């Protein structure tokens, strides 16, 4: 097995726990693909895992490679994989609890990988999987949001929030979004009603809502 460059942690901690170093290059097993990473991202959950806040959920083997989002090129397909071949441009979310995308290469189950749209470059594609899947699971998988319903999205300008706004609009919903410093940005996303929560309590302005997506928590919830 050849080596690759990766950013790994040998123990939980702050940003200084991230170490750029040589690491073994992984090989795809049956039903998996090896992706040459061209872009990745940093999500809040990546930082939480690094800090050890998720240690009760994932049993990482140290040293560990973090990073969920990845956009890149298929380098090798494992046994039984027919949907992809070397050179295909793809993007995906790597599995939590196993080595991720802060490296030159990452192994991912082929069933979790999709072709990268030509309309997205690798950088923008790598910013999408985790936040989009989070929004999709909440609005579609759990809330079953449908056309004609009204959804209130707290933190509409955030990573998950701004994707949730676009997803809700695509499903034909009426969207109310809360924000403070990003009113124009949220309005440009297509929000039907923007509430600046720093100007007045949102609960005095909102009524008749079918679904609430709360990405803020705490007092807002």
QUIKAPE-V136938 format. One record per pair of residues at least 24 apart in sequence whose C-alpha atoms are under 10 Angstrom apart, sorted by the first residue. I is the first residue (numbers start at 0). J is the second residue. Records with the same first field share a line. If there is no record, write none. Layout:
BEGIN
I=J ; J
END
This chain:
BEGIN
0=24 ; 25 ; 26
1=25 ; 26
2=103 ; 104
3=102 ; 103 ; 104
4=101 ; 102 ; 103 ; 104
5=63 ; 64 ; 65 ; 99 ; 100 ; 101 ; 102 ; 103 ; 104 ; 105
6=62 ; 63 ; 64 ; 65 ; 66 ; 99 ; 100 ; 101 ; 102 ; 103
7=49 ; 61 ; 62 ; 63 ; 64 ; 65 ; 66 ; 98 ; 99 ; 101 ; 102
8=49 ; 50 ; 60 ; 61 ; 62 ; 63 ; 64 ; 65
9=49 ; 60 ; 61 ; 62 ; 63 ; 64
10=49 ; 50 ; 51 ; 59 ; 60 ; 61 ; 62 ; 63
11=47 ; 48 ; 49 ; 50 ; 51 ; 52 ; 54 ; 61 ; 62 ; 63
12=46 ; 47 ; 48 ; 49 ; 50 ; 51 ; 52
13=46 ; 47 ; 49 ; 50 ; 51
14=46 ; 49 ; 50
16=49 ; 50
17=49 ; 63 ; 64 ; 65
18=62 ; 64
19=101 ; 102
20=102
21=102
22=62 ; 63 ; 64 ; 102 ; 103
23=104
24=102 ; 103 ; 104 ; 105 ; 106
25=98 ; 104 ; 105 ; 106
26=75 ; 76 ; 77 ; 104 ; 105 ; 106
27=74 ; 75 ; 76 ; 77 ; 78 ; 105 ; 106 ; 107 ; 108 ; 109
28=76 ; 77 ; 78 ; 79 ; 80 ; 106 ; 107 ; 108
29=76 ; 77 ; 78 ; 79 ; 80 ; 108 ; 109
30=76 ; 77 ; 78 ; 79 ; 80 ; 81 ; 107 ; 108 ; 109 ; 110
31=75 ; 76 ; 77 ; 78 ; 79 ; 80 ; 106 ; 107 ; 108 ; 109 ; 110 ; 111 ; 112
32=73 ; 74 ; 75 ; 76 ; 77 ; 78 ; 80 ; 83 ; 84 ; 85 ; 105 ; 106 ; 107 ; 108 ; 109 ; 110 ; 111 ; 112
33=71 ; 72 ; 73 ; 74 ; 75 ; 76 ; 77 ; 85 ; 104 ; 105 ; 106 ; 107 ; 108 ; 109
34=69 ; 70 ; 71 ; 72 ; 73 ; 74 ; 75 ; 76 ; 85 ; 86 ; 87 ; 88 ; 89 ; 90 ; 91 ; 100 ; 103 ; 104 ; 105 ; 106 ; 107 ; 112
35=69 ; 70 ; 71 ; 72 ; 73 ; 74 ; 75 ; 85 ; 86 ; 88 ; 89 ; 100 ; 102 ; 103 ; 104 ; 105 ; 106
36=68 ; 69 ; 70 ; 71 ; 72 ; 73 ; 74 ; 89 ; 90 ; 100 ; 101 ; 102 ; 103 ; 104 ; 105 ; 121 ; 125
37=69 ; 70 ; 71 ; 72 ; 88 ; 90 ; 100 ; 102 ; 103 ; 104 ; 121 ; 122 ; 125
38=68 ; 69 ; 70 ; 71 ; 90 ; 100 ; 101 ; 102 ; 103 ; 120 ; 121 ; 122 ; 123 ; 124 ; 125 ; 126
39=66 ; 67 ; 68 ; 69 ; 70 ; 71 ; 90 ; 91 ; 92 ; 99 ; 100 ; 101 ; 102 ; 121 ; 122 ; 123 ; 124 ; 125 ; 126 ; 127
40=66 ; 67 ; 68 ; 69 ; 70 ; 100 ; 101 ; 122 ; 123 ; 124 ; 125 ; 126 ; 127 ; 128 ; 129
41=65 ; 66 ; 67 ; 68 ; 101 ; 125 ; 126
42=66 ; 67 ; 68 ; 126 ; 129 ; 130 ; 158
43=158
44=95 ; 129
45=95 ; 99
48=95 ; 96
53=96
54=96
56=95 ; 96
57=95 ; 96 ; 97
58=95 ; 96 ; 97
59=95 ; 96 ; 97 ; 98
60=96 ; 97 ; 98
61=98
62=98
63=96 ; 97 ; 98 ; 99 ; 101
64=96 ; 97 ; 98 ; 99 ; 100 ; 101 ; 102 ; 105
65=93 ; 95 ; 96 ; 97 ; 98 ; 99 ; 100 ; 101 ; 102
66=92 ; 93 ; 94 ; 95 ; 97 ; 98 ; 99 ; 100 ; 101 ; 102 ; 105
67=91 ; 92 ; 93 ; 94 ; 95 ; 96 ; 97 ; 98 ; 99 ; 100 ; 101 ; 125 ; 128 ; 129
68=92 ; 93 ; 94 ; 99 ; 100 ; 101 ; 124 ; 125 ; 126 ; 127 ; 128 ; 129 ; 130
69=93 ; 99 ; 100 ; 101 ; 102 ; 104 ; 105 ; 107 ; 112 ; 121 ; 122 ; 124 ; 125 ; 126 ; 127 ; 128 ; 129
70=100 ; 112 ; 113 ; 114 ; 115 ; 120 ; 121 ; 122 ; 123 ; 124 ; 125 ; 126 ; 127 ; 128
71=103 ; 104 ; 105 ; 114 ; 115 ; 120 ; 121 ; 122 ; 124 ; 125
72=104 ; 114 ; 115 ; 121
73=104 ; 105 ; 106 ; 112
74=104 ; 105 ; 106
75=106
76=106 ; 108 ; 109
77=106 ; 108 ; 109
79=109
80=108 ; 109 ; 110
81=109
82=109 ; 110 ; 112 ; 113 ; 114
83=109 ; 112 ; 113 ; 114
87=113 ; 114 ; 115
88=113 ; 114 ; 115 ; 116 ; 117 ; 120 ; 121
89=113 ; 114 ; 115 ; 116 ; 121 ; 124 ; 125
90=114 ; 115 ; 116 ; 121 ; 124 ; 125 ; 126 ; 127 ; 128
91=115 ; 124 ; 125 ; 127 ; 128 ; 129
92=125 ; 127 ; 128 ; 129 ; 130 ; 132
93=128 ; 129
126=158
127=158 ; 159 ; 162
129=158 ; 159
130=157 ; 158 ; 159 ; 160 ; 161 ; 162 ; 163
131=158 ; 159 ; 160 ; 161 ; 162 ; 163 ; 165 ; 166
132=159 ; 162 ; 163
133=159 ; 160 ; 162 ; 163
134=158 ; 159 ; 160 ; 161 ; 162 ; 163 ; 164 ; 165 ; 166 ; 167 ; 212 ; 214
135=159 ; 162 ; 163 ; 166 ; 167
137=163 ; 210 ; 211 ; 212 ; 213
138=163 ; 166 ; 167 ; 170 ; 210 ; 211 ; 212
139=166 ; 167 ; 170
142=209 ; 210 ; 211 ; 212
143=210
144=170 ; 171 ; 172 ; 209 ; 210
145=169 ; 170 ; 171 ; 172 ; 173 ; 209
146=170 ; 171 ; 172 ; 173
147=171 ; 172 ; 173 ; 209
148=172 ; 173 ; 174 ; 207 ; 208 ; 209 ; 210
149=173 ; 174 ; 175 ; 191 ; 206 ; 207 ; 208 ; 209 ; 210 ; 211
150=174 ; 175 ; 176 ; 207 ; 208 ; 209 ; 210 ; 211 ; 212
151=175 ; 176 ; 177 ; 190 ; 192 ; 193 ; 205 ; 206 ; 207 ; 208 ; 209 ; 210 ; 211 ; 212 ; 213
152=176 ; 177 ; 178 ; 190 ; 193 ; 210 ; 211 ; 212 ; 213 ; 214 ; 215
153=177 ; 178 ; 194 ; 196 ; 201 ; 211 ; 212 ; 213 ; 214 ; 215 ; 216 ; 219 ; 220
154=178 ; 179 ; 181 ; 185 ; 196 ; 212 ; 213 ; 214 ; 215 ; 216
155=179 ; 181 ; 182 ; 184 ; 185 ; 186 ; 188 ; 190 ; 193 ; 194 ; 212 ; 213 ; 214 ; 215
156=180 ; 181 ; 182 ; 183 ; 184 ; 185 ; 186 ; 188
157=181 ; 185 ; 214 ; 215
158=214
159=212 ; 213 ; 214
160=185 ; 212 ; 213 ; 214 ; 215
161=185 ; 188 ; 189 ; 190
162=188
163=212
164=188 ; 189 ; 190 ; 191 ; 212
165=189 ; 190
172=209
173=208 ; 209
174=208 ; 210 ; 211
175=205 ; 208 ; 211
176=201 ; 212
177=201 ; 213
END
